[in-house]
Amino acid sequence: MADPSRPVTGYPAYPNGRPPPSNSQPHGQAYPYAAPPYSYPTHYANPYDSTHQNARLSFLRAIIAGIIVVFIITAIILFIIWLVLRPQLPEFRVDSFQVTNFSAASQSLSALWFVGLSVFNPNKKMTISYDIVEPTVFYKNEFLSQTRVPPFTQDKRTQTAVNATLSALNAYIETSSVNEINDDRRRGTVQFNVVVSARVGFRAGWWRTRRRLLRVLCEDLSVGLSSSNSSTSGKLMGEPRACRVGI
């Protein structure tokens, strides 16, 4: 049996069964876990990067603003030139239209067409040049023949005569178109359409426009072709016909 007068050996007893707070903590505070280690930042903001990026954005804004200003100035200049010069499209008219050696049968057509056009430049300050001038003859929407005439230039307020000869020899044509042509001949007239396409450019002194496609439509050119007397030739009936012009 142990002697109660002997001192007790082993771990000392703590009040309330808990150890006193560690001296490493601030007075009056106790943490159940150790504080995490301090982490040092691995990247520092470079003020030079921000300045460089702002400079690039300012440069891009300046370029965009410059492009917009140039576009606006160019548009204003072109508008002023248009107000001063007032360019007008040329005027086309069919003065003469003749058909000879005309024959249409069995999906085949042969004929000669002679077209006389008057072209007028109504501009007071601009000349007009014509390039790749191609007249074409149609029956309704059926293509019959095409040719090309020499290029020419018109001075201000001048009129030019343009003559073209077109031909077809046993050219293929739809049976329905052959039947319609022969029906028209029995009625005494056949109507043709002439389309003229050309590249045109306007010029006034040092200023000139880029070449654009001009299209001229001369419709319902009635030619006297009767089947009762087997006529193979005919001329334009009535007065000269004005044409529609567009770009």
MARKOL-79220 format. One record per residue (C-alpha): x, y, z. Coordinates in steps of 0.5 Angstrom, whole numbers, plus 500, padded with zeros to 3 digits. Each point is the difference from the previous one (the first is absolute). Layout:
! residues N
XYZ;...
This chain:
! residues 247
500500500;503507498;502504505;496507500;506504503;504499494;500505495;496499493;505499494;497500493;497506496;497505504;493501501;497507496;494504503;494497497;503495496;503505495;507502498;502508501;500504494;506500496;505506501;501501492;493502499;498507502;497501507;493499501;500496493;500493499;500496493;498493499;504500493;507502498;499507496;502498492;506502497;501507497;500500492;504505497;497502493;503497494;498506495;500507501;496505495;505504495;497507499;504500493;495494498;494505501;503506497;502496494;493497499;497507501;505503495;498494495;492502501;501507499;504499493;495495498;494505501;504506497;501495493;492499500;499507501;504502495;497495495;493503502;502507499;503498493;494496498;496506502;504505496;500496494;493499500;499508501;505501494;496495495;493503502;503507499;503498493;493497498;496506502;505504496;500495494;493497500;502494496;494498495;500493497;500500492;494500496;499494495;495500494;499495494;499504494;500494495;499493501;500495494;499492499;502497493;501492498;495498506;498493501;498496506;498493499;502493504;503503506;505504495;500508499;504504495;500507499;504507499;498506504;503507499;499504506;501508500;501503507;500507502;504502507;500506503;504503506;496505504;506502504;502507500;507499504;501492499;503496494;497493499;505494498;497493497;504494500;497493499;494502496;496494499;493500497;495494500;494498497;494496503;494498498;496501507;505496505;503496494;507501498;501501493;507504498;505504503;506504498;505505502;501507497;506505501;501504506;499507500;500507504;495505501;502507501;495505504;493501497;502496494;496494496;503494497;497495495;502493501;498495495;500492501;499494496;498494503;499493496;498493502;500494495;496494502;501502507;496495505;494503503;494497504;494497496;496504504;503506498;500498493;493499500;498507504;505503494;496497495;493502503;503507500;501500493;493498498;498506504;505504496;505502505;506497504;502504507;508500502;503502506;507503499;505501506;506503500;506499506;506505501;505502505;500507501;504505503;498508502;506505500;500507501;507503500;505496505;494497503;497493498;496495502;502492500;497497494;493497501;495495496;495504496;493496498;496503494;493497499;496501493;494496501;494499495;504501493;494498495;502498493;496499495;501492498;494497497;499493498;494501495;505502495;506496502;504507502;507499503;501507501;497506504;502507503;498503507;493502500;498507503;505505503;507499503;499497507;503503506;504495505;501499507;506501503;503497507;506499504;
